[in-house]
Amino acid sequence: SGAVAIAVKPLPANKPAGFSGAVGRFKMNATADKTSLTTDDAITYKVTVSGNGNILQFDNPVVNMPPDFEVYDPKIAENIPKNQNPIGGSKTFEYLIIPRVSGDYKIPALDFSYFDLDKKDYVTLHSNEIAVQIKQGKNQNNATVNGVKKEDLKLLGQDIRYIKTNDVKF
C-alpha cells in the first residue's frame, strides 16, 4: 500500500495547569472508603477516569493532602476493552492515605483536565471535597518532644522522623 499523509494539529496554547495529555471525552469520580477513622487506620481514596480517548497515556491526578497525612503512590487499574472504536474504557487510581494527627480534615477536590475533540477546547473536571473525621487511635503519635507537638512541624518529604525515647534505657 502507498504512504498516507496525516495532518496533526497542535493543541491550543491555553492549556490548564493540571493538563497531563488526555485527549477525548472523559468523566471523573472520586470516592473515599471511609470518612470516620482513627490515626491507626487508613483511607482508600479512589479516583476513576472513564470515557473515550487516549486513556492509557495520561498521568495520575495529584492528591494534595495536608502534611499530617501520608499519601502513597497510587495503585493503577486499567479497564480497556479490546477492539473498541473509538478507544476508551476506564482508569482507576487507588491512593492509600494514612492520617497521623486527629481532627477534622478535608480531602481536597481534584482537578482533571483534558482536551475535548468535539468542543476543540480544554475541559477541567472537578471532584467534590470529602470531609473526614480522624480520632486518636491506640498508637499515641501526638507526643510532645522538647515542648513541640508533632503537628506544629511540617514533614519535609520523608526526611524528618521522631525518635521513640520511652523504650531507651541508659
NORURJO-V258633 format. One record per residue. N is the residue number from 1. SS is DSSP state (H for helix, E for strand, L for the rest). PHI is phi in whole degrees, 0 to 359 (none if undefined). OMEGA is omega in whole degrees, -180 to 180 (none if undefined). Layout:
BEGIN
n=N ss=SS phi=PHI omega=OMEGA
n=N ss=SS phi=PHI omega=OMEGA
END
This chain:
BEGIN
n=1 ss=L phi=none omega=-178
n=2 ss=L phi=277 omega=179
n=3 ss=L phi=290 omega=179
n=4 ss=L phi=242 omega=178
n=5 ss=L phi=272 omega=179
n=6 ss=L phi=240 omega=176
n=7 ss=L phi=263 omega=-179
n=8 ss=L phi=251 omega=179
n=9 ss=L phi=273 omega=176
n=10 ss=L phi=285 omega=175
n=11 ss=L phi=289 omega=177
n=12 ss=L phi=301 omega=-175
n=13 ss=L phi=283 omega=-174
n=14 ss=L phi=272 omega=-175
n=15 ss=L phi=293 omega=179
n=16 ss=L phi=293 omega=-178
n=17 ss=L phi=300 omega=-177
n=18 ss=L phi=271 omega=-177
n=19 ss=E phi=289 omega=-178
n=20 ss=E phi=240 omega=174
n=21 ss=E phi=106 omega=-179
n=22 ss=E phi=288 omega=179
n=23 ss=E phi=228 omega=-180
n=24 ss=E phi=148 omega=176
n=25 ss=E phi=219 omega=-171
n=26 ss=E phi=228 omega=171
n=27 ss=E phi=234 omega=179
n=28 ss=E phi=226 omega=177
n=29 ss=E phi=225 omega=179
n=30 ss=E phi=233 omega=-179
n=31 ss=E phi=221 omega=173
n=32 ss=E phi=244 omega=-177
n=33 ss=L phi=286 omega=176
n=34 ss=L phi=207 omega=179
n=35 ss=L phi=239 omega=176
n=36 ss=E phi=226 omega=-177
n=37 ss=E phi=203 omega=179
n=38 ss=E phi=248 omega=178
n=39 ss=L phi=291 omega=176
n=40 ss=L phi=269 omega=-172
n=41 ss=L phi=246 omega=179
n=42 ss=E phi=224 omega=177
n=43 ss=E phi=253 omega=170
n=44 ss=E phi=258 omega=-177
n=45 ss=E phi=252 omega=-176
n=46 ss=E phi=252 omega=175
n=47 ss=E phi=238 omega=-180
n=48 ss=E phi=244 omega=175
n=49 ss=E phi=249 omega=-179
n=50 ss=E phi=225 omega=178
n=51 ss=E phi=146 omega=-179
n=52 ss=E phi=247 omega=178
n=53 ss=E phi=145 omega=-176
n=54 ss=L phi=278 omega=-174
n=55 ss=L phi=297 omega=-180
n=56 ss=L phi=280 omega=-168
n=57 ss=L phi=255 omega=-179
n=58 ss=L phi=260 omega=-177
n=59 ss=L phi=278 omega=178
n=60 ss=L phi=287 omega=176
n=61 ss=L phi=296 omega=-179
n=62 ss=L phi=269 omega=178
n=63 ss=L phi=261 omega=-179
n=64 ss=L phi=260 omega=180
n=65 ss=L phi=263 omega=174
n=66 ss=L phi=300 omega=-178
n=67 ss=L phi=295 omega=179
n=68 ss=L phi=279 omega=-179
n=69 ss=E phi=235 omega=171
n=70 ss=E phi=259 omega=179
n=71 ss=E phi=243 omega=-178
n=72 ss=L phi=264 omega=178
n=73 ss=L phi=304 omega=-174
n=74 ss=L phi=285 omega=167
n=75 ss=E phi=274 omega=-174
n=76 ss=E phi=249 omega=177
n=77 ss=E phi=238 omega=-180
n=78 ss=E phi=246 omega=176
n=79 ss=E phi=234 omega=-176
n=80 ss=L phi=236 omega=180
n=81 ss=L phi=297 omega=177
n=82 ss=L phi=283 omega=177
n=83 ss=L phi=61 omega=177
n=84 ss=L phi=265 omega=178
n=85 ss=L phi=228 omega=3
n=86 ss=L phi=285 omega=-180
n=87 ss=L phi=296 omega=-180
n=88 ss=E phi=192 omega=-179
n=89 ss=E phi=140 omega=179
n=90 ss=E phi=216 omega=177
n=91 ss=E phi=225 omega=-177
n=92 ss=E phi=247 omega=178
n=93 ss=E phi=250 omega=-177
n=94 ss=E phi=248 omega=-178
n=95 ss=E phi=262 omega=172
n=96 ss=E phi=259 omega=-178
n=97 ss=E phi=239 omega=-179
n=98 ss=E phi=244 omega=177
n=99 ss=E phi=281 omega=179
n=100 ss=L phi=247 omega=-177
n=101 ss=L phi=225 omega=179
n=102 ss=L phi=286 omega=178
n=103 ss=E phi=144 omega=177
n=104 ss=E phi=259 omega=-176
n=105 ss=E phi=226 omega=175
n=106 ss=E phi=229 omega=168
n=107 ss=E phi=282 omega=-174
n=108 ss=L phi=296 omega=177
n=109 ss=L phi=297 omega=176
n=110 ss=L phi=260 omega=173
n=111 ss=E phi=245 omega=175
n=112 ss=E phi=228 omega=-177
n=113 ss=E phi=250 omega=177
n=114 ss=E phi=214 omega=176
n=115 ss=E phi=262 omega=-179
n=116 ss=E phi=269 omega=-177
n=117 ss=L phi=293 omega=-179
n=118 ss=L phi=287 omega=-179
n=119 ss=L phi=279 omega=-176
n=120 ss=L phi=56 omega=-179
n=121 ss=E phi=205 omega=178
n=122 ss=E phi=281 omega=176
n=123 ss=E phi=233 omega=177
n=124 ss=E phi=244 omega=177
n=125 ss=E phi=266 omega=-180
n=126 ss=E phi=236 omega=172
n=127 ss=L phi=270 omega=176
n=128 ss=L phi=273 omega=170
n=129 ss=L phi=291 omega=178
n=130 ss=E phi=239 omega=179
n=131 ss=E phi=281 omega=178
n=132 ss=E phi=230 omega=176
n=133 ss=E phi=253 omega=-180
n=134 ss=E phi=247 omega=176
n=135 ss=E phi=254 omega=179
n=136 ss=L phi=294 omega=179
n=137 ss=L phi=270 omega=180
n=138 ss=L phi=290 omega=178
n=139 ss=L phi=283 omega=-176
n=140 ss=L phi=281 omega=-179
n=141 ss=L phi=255 omega=177
n=142 ss=L phi=257 omega=-177
n=143 ss=L phi=295 omega=178
n=144 ss=E phi=263 omega=179
n=145 ss=E phi=241 omega=-179
n=146 ss=L phi=52 omega=176
n=147 ss=L phi=80 omega=-179
n=148 ss=E phi=240 omega=176
n=149 ss=E phi=280 omega=180
n=150 ss=H phi=302 omega=-177
n=151 ss=H phi=289 omega=177
n=152 ss=H phi=279 omega=178
n=153 ss=L phi=255 omega=174
n=154 ss=L phi=263 omega=176
n=155 ss=L phi=287 omega=176
n=156 ss=L phi=265 omega=-174
n=157 ss=L phi=68 omega=178
n=158 ss=L phi=232 omega=-173
n=159 ss=L phi=269 omega=179
n=160 ss=L phi=249 omega=178
n=161 ss=L phi=227 omega=178
n=162 ss=L phi=272 omega=178
n=163 ss=L phi=267 omega=179
n=164 ss=L phi=280 omega=-173
n=165 ss=L phi=254 omega=-175
n=166 ss=L phi=285 omega=179
n=167 ss=L phi=260 omega=-176
n=168 ss=L phi=274 omega=179
n=169 ss=L phi=245 omega=180
n=170 ss=L phi=253 omega=none
END
